[in-house]
Amino acid sequence: MAYIVSSNGQIVVDENATERSFRVTLYLEENRLILVMSILTPMYLVTFRLDPGEYDSEFHELNDVIQTAAEDTDGYLGKRTWNAPESDEVLVVYYWESLDALESFGADPDHKQAKQRWSEWYDAYEVTVTEVLETYGSGFGDDADPRR
């Protein structure tokens, strides 16, 4: 159950809303009370931390197939990659709209095959799944994380 401010300014109760449906912020600016209502839609990040080993042509082919499968999955929002300057370590962050979307991608047979063969191409890896409740900031423009 949640309380929602309707378009005409009335506060109504929505029995079906979740606790994270919105956030209301009140603040005073130049003697005016400002109400900001933010819709809070979770997003999920899968951070793939890896220490690369030797990549062969089979790795590159399978990696391309898996990336295409991710992009073709409803709910896929994007991907960003960072390389650590002091080591060979790589972080790849995949952005997902929902856990259902992530699970759908996880069921992909090529993705399952790659997970079974990780030791052929990586010296080490770690996967972290994170729920993002809120993002904010300024200045990155088109390079900002995917919008939800």
URMOPE-V920930 format. One record per residue. RES is the residue in one letter. D_LAST is the distance of its C-alpha to the last C-alpha in whole Angstrom. Layout:
res = [RES RES]
d_last = [D_LAST D_LAST]
This chain:
res = [M A Y I V S S N G Q I V V D E N A T E R S F R V T L Y L E E N R L I L V M S I L T P M Y L V T F R L D P G E Y D S E F H E L N D V I Q T A A E D T D G Y L G K R T W N A P E S D E V L V V Y Y W E S L D A L E S F G A D P D H K Q A K Q R W S E W Y D A Y E V T V T E V L E T Y G S G F G D D A D P R R]
d_last = [23 21 22 21 22 22 22 26 26 27 26 25 25 23 24 21 18 17 18 14 14 14 16 19 20 23 25 28 28 32 33 30 28 24 22 18 16 12 10 9 7 8 7 10 12 15 18 21 24 27 30 31 34 36 34 36 35 34 31 30 30 28 26 25 25 23 20 21 20 17 16 17 15 13 10 10 8 11 14 15 19 22 25 27 30 33 32 31 28 25 21 19 15 13 10 9 7 10 14 15 14 15 18 18 18 21 23 24 27 27 24 27 30 28 28 31 33 31 34 35 33 32 34 31 28 25 22 20 17 15 13 11 11 10 10 12 14 16 18 16 15 14 15 12 9 7 4 0]
